[in-house]
Amino acid sequence: MKRIFQAYLNTSLIKKITAALVLGLIVGFLAGEQSTVLAPLGDLLMRLLKFIILPLILFTLIVGINQTGISNLGRMGGKVFLYYVGTSALAILVGVTIASLFNPGMGLSLTGNESVDVPENPGVTSVLLNIVPDNIVTAFTEMNLLGIIFTAIVFGVAISYLRSTNAYQKQANSLYRVIEGLNEATLTVMKGILQYVPVGIFAIIAEIVGTRGADVLSELGYFIGVLYIALLVQFAFYMVLLFITKNKPTAFMREARTPLVTAFATQSSSGTLPVTLNAAKNLGLNQGLYGFSLPLGATINMDGAAIRIAVSAVFAANVINQPLDFAGVLQIVLVGVLASIGTAGVPGAGIIMIATVFSQVGLPMEAVALLTAVDVFVGMGATALNVTGDLVGTKIINKTEKKQTA
């Protein structure tokens, strides 16, 4: 037994996750509804990942700021923001273009019985205000990632400044060493959690396949197929972007595939964050950069979700036999980018984003109810692309920073 456990530990994480996916599919198809007994194992994985997110963001970012420097952080932050906005807009254009070529939804019709409860959209203004928490404790207990990032940056900058003063240099250095130790302890805990990831993914996939079955896939399978084509086009764009910036896509994917698969199974960008940060570390990226860009990206950069908005909009327009014109496409691009930021970190964010865009361009809300039937399968691919986009941007920006410091 000890030998088997040791062999498991020595096997690469991506091999274990791949095996977990295959076993999950097999068990799900064979066990059907009975696969729900595995649900607690999947729930435990999500709890463990969320458990480590808070200290991981807090300590990684504070340490990164003190290693990188305040002026460098500001420069990197500008690059990160421009990359996120630019790729989100491009993702929506890709989604609209691909969907317009394949026209999902043609031949389908609304029965009038479809309904869905859409959570209230908090709006961009509310999200921006939530960056500055009115209570630090609440920001942490409610897992307000933007608030936690803000807190980490403020205290990281303060510690960095105090370390440069004569009056408080000794105390600040002592405090920084404590935080460095806590950061290393957090990374050690994370290594242990990563060993459980394949078990949790096996349980999640088995439950999804067992409870959803093939019926839903056959009904809206064409829509799912078109969406995944658009996701693959955006993924190909990332690889081209890596290539033209002289980053090797194959070397990148060796590390990126683990968070990509984890995101696919868990459907959570923030839940995958510990795995994504670990991949960035293995890629040798600047800790000050990825400690900031990846948590921020997991919250506001949703290229996969942007494609989902675009394809869903074309689908709904075809269902009511009113194809989108150029003005409608332009409106989807503008509203979609704002919606993907304005619903950051909100439960049911995908449905909120789609409903927000539909209401702005005059598409039927009943179509949202149709799309919720395949929400899980759509969310898997979209989340995987979200995480990939975050890592690609961080990798590219990291190379530009190396040139500036060279």
N, C-alpha and C positions, 0 to 999 in steps of 0.2 A: 504493500500500500504506500509506504514511504517512497519507494522507487517511482511509482506512478505519479505521485504528487510532485516529486522533483522533476520528472519529465515534463509535467504540465507547466511548471514554473519556467523551465528552460526553453519551452516552445515560444516562438515569437508571437506577439499579441495579435498581429493581423491574421496569422494562421489559425489561432484559436477562435477569433471572431468569425472568420469565414466558415469554419467547421460549425460554429454555433448557429449561423444563418441557415446552413444546409439542414442541420438536424432540426432546427425550429420549423422549417418548411415541411419536412417529412412528418414530424410529430403532429403539427397542426392539421395537415390533411388527413392523417390517420385517426387522430383522436377527436377531431371536430369540436363540438361544444365542451367536451370534457377537458380540453386543454386549458380551461379557465382555472383549473386547480394549480396551474403554474404561475398564475398572476402575482402571488406574493413575492416570488423570486424577481420578477420584473420590477415590481414596486420598490423592492429593496435596492435595486440598482439605481433607480431614480433618486431615492432618498440619499444614498451614499454620494452620488454626484453633486446633488444640491448641498449636502452637508459640507463638502470641501470647497465649494465655490467661494464663499465669503472670505475665509482666511487666505485663499489662493489669490484672489484679486487684491485684497488689502495689502498683504505683505509683499507680493510680487511687484506691485506698482510702486510702493514706497521705496523698496530696494532699488528698483529700476531707475527711479528719478534721481536717487542719490548716486547712482553709478553713471548716469547719462548726462546730467546737468540740466538746469532749468531752461536755458536758452534753446538747447537741442530739443527738449520736449515740445516747446511751442512750435518749432519748425516742423517737427514730425507730425504734430497734431493737425496742422494745416494740410499736409499731404494726405493724411489719412482721411480727413473729411472730404476733400476733393475727389479722392478715389471712390469713396463710398457713394457719394451723390452721382458721380459719373457712371459707375457700373450699374447702379439701380435704374437710371434712366435708360441705359443701353439694354438692360434686361427686359424692360417693358416693351421697347421697340422690337427686340428679338421675338418676344412672346406674341405680339400683335402680328408680326410678319409671318411667322410660322403658322399661327392659327388661321390667318387669312388664306394661306396656301392650301391648307387641308380642310378648313371649314367644319370643325366639330359642331354638333348640334343640329345639322341639317336633317330634316325628317322627323326630329323629335318635336313634341308639343307639350304644353302645360295643361294639366287636367283641371286646374283650379283648386285642387285640394292640398297643394303643397304649402307648407308653412314652416317657418323657422324663427326661433327667438334669437335675435341678434343683440349682443351686449352693446351698451352705449359706447360710442367712439369718444375717447377722452380729448382728442384733438391735439394738434402740434403744440399749441400754447401751453396746455396742461403738462405735456411731456417735458417741454423745455423748463417749466417752473419746477418740476419734480427733480430736475438735476440737482438743485440746491435743496436738500431736505430741511424741513423746519424742526426736525428732531432726529439726531444721529441714530439713536436707539431704534426708532421706528424705521428708518431707512434699512437698517440691518435685519430687523425682525420681519419686515415685509419684502425682503429681498429686492429692494429697489436698486438694480444694478447701476443705473446712471448716478444715483445718489451715493452709492458706495464708491464708485470711481471718483466722483467729485471729492468725497471725504479723503480718500487715499491720496489724491493729487495735492490737496490743501496741506495735509499733514506731512506728506513727502517733501513738498517745497519748503515748509517751515523747518523741518529737521535739516534739510540741505543748507538752508540759510544759517541756521544756528551753528552748524559745523564749521562755517567759514568765519564765525565771529570769535574774538578773543575771550569775551566774557562767559560764553556758554559752550565753547568748543568741546571741552572735556565731557560735560553732561550729555551733549548731543551725540557725540561719538559713542558713548556708552549705551545710549538709547538705541542708536542705529545698530550696534552689535547685537543687542537683544532681539531687534526685529529681524536681523539677518538670521539669527538662530531659529526664530519662530518660522521664518520662511523655509529654511531647510527642513524643519520638523514637518511642516505642511507638505512639502514635496515628498518626504518619506511616507507619510500617510497616503498620499495620492498614489504612490507606487503600489501600495497594498490594495487600494481600491481598484486599480487597473487590472489586477489579477482576477477580480470578480466580474469584470465587464462582460466576458464571453458568456458566463452563466446567465446573467440578467438579459442579455440580448437573445439568447436561446429561448427564454421564457416569454419575452415580449413578442417575438416573431411567431412562436407557436400559438399564442393566444390570438393574435391578429388574424392569422390564417384560419385557425379553427373556428372562430366566431363569425368572421365575415364571409368566408367561403368564396365560391366562384360566381355566385348569382349577381352580386353587385358589380363585379368586374365585367361581366358580359353585357350588362345594361349600359354602362358608361365607359366601356373599355376603350372606345375610339377616342374619347376626350382625354383619357389618361395617356394613351399612346401619343397623341399630338403634344400634350404637355411635356412628356419625357423627351420627345424629339427637340423641343425648344430648350429644355434643360441641358441636353447634350450639346446643342449649338453654343450655348453660353459657356459650357465647360470647355469646349474646343477653343473658344475665344481666350479663356484664361491660359490655356496651354500655349497658344500663340503669343500672348502677352509675356509669358515667362520666357519664351524662346527669343523674342526680339529684344528683351532686356538682358539677354545673355545669362539667364538662369536655366539650368537643365531641368526640363519637365519630369524626366524619369527619376532623377534624384529627389526632386520635390515630392513626387507621388509616393515614393517609398515610405516617407513619413506621414504624408497627408492622407493616405488611404485609411489609416486607422481611425482618425476622427471622422472621416467621410462616412465610413461604414457605421460607426457608432451613432452619428447623427441620423443616418438613414433608419436605423432601428428604433432609436429613442424619440425621434421627431422633435427634438429640443436643442436649439442652438446653445442656450445657456446651460442646459444639462450636460452637453458635450464639452463645455468649456474646459474642464480639467484635462480632458484628453487632447484638446486642441492646443492648450498651453504646453503640454508635454511634447507635442509634435514640434512646436515652434522652438522649444529648447533643444530638441534633437537635431533640428535643422541649423542650429548654431546662430539663431537670430538674436538681435540686441534685446536684452531683457526689458530695458526701459521702453522699447518700442512695442513689443508684443504684449507686455503687461498692460499697456494702454489700449492698443488697437484691437486686440481680440475680444476683451470684455465689451468694449464699445460696439464692435461689429456684431457681437452676439445679440446686442440689444437693438441697434438701429439699422444695420446693413443687411437687407433681406433680398438679395437678388433672385433667389428661388421663389420667394413669395411674390416679388414683382412680376415674374413670368407667370405665376399662377393667376394674378390679377388680370393680366393681359389676355391669356387664353380663356379664362372664365368669361371675360367681357365679350369676346368674339363668339363664344359658345352661346351665351344668353341672347345676343343679337340675332344669331342664326335661328334659335328656337322660336323667336317671335317674328322671324322672316323680315328683319330690318337690318341688313348689313351696315356696318359702321362706315361712315364717310371720313374724309381726312380730318375734319374738325373734331369728330368724335375720337379718333385715334390720338390727336394732339391733346385732347382733354384727358384721356386715360393716362397718357404719359405724365402730365403735370399732376393730376390728382393722385395717381398711383404712387409716385415718389413721395408725396406728402403723407399719404395714407400709411405707407410702409414705415415711415418715421413716427407718425402720430399714434400708431397703435403698438409701439415698441413695448415688449414685455407684458402685454395684456393677455390674460387667458382668453382663448378663442380668437387670437389676433388675426388668423387667416380669414375667418368668417367676417370679422369686422372690416378688414381691408376690402374684401370683395363687396360687401354691402355698401360701404362708403362710396366706392367708385360707381356701383350700379345706381345709387341714388343721385349722383352728380351728373351722370350721362343719360339718365332716363331709362335704364334697363329694369326688367321686372324682378322684384325681390323673390318671387316664387322660384326663380331659377337658382337662387342661393340654396333653397331647400334641396333641389336636385343634386347640387354639388356636394352637400354635406354627406351624402350617401357614400362618396368615395374620398372623403376628407383624409382618412388615414393614409391611403395609398398616394394621394397627391402630396400630403405633408411630408412623407418619407423622402421623396425625391427633392422637394423644395428645400427642406432643411439641410440635406446633404450638400446642395449647391450653395446655400447660405454660408456654411462653414468653410467650404472650399474657397469661396470668394474672399472671405476674411483672411485666410492663410496666404492666398496668392498676393493680395494687396500688401500684407505685412512683409512678405518675402521680397517683393519688388522695391518697396520703400526702404527696406533694410539695406538693399544694395546701393541705393542713391545716397544713403547716410554714410556708407563706407567710403564712397567717393569723396564726400565732403570732408571726412576726417583723415583721408589719406594724405 
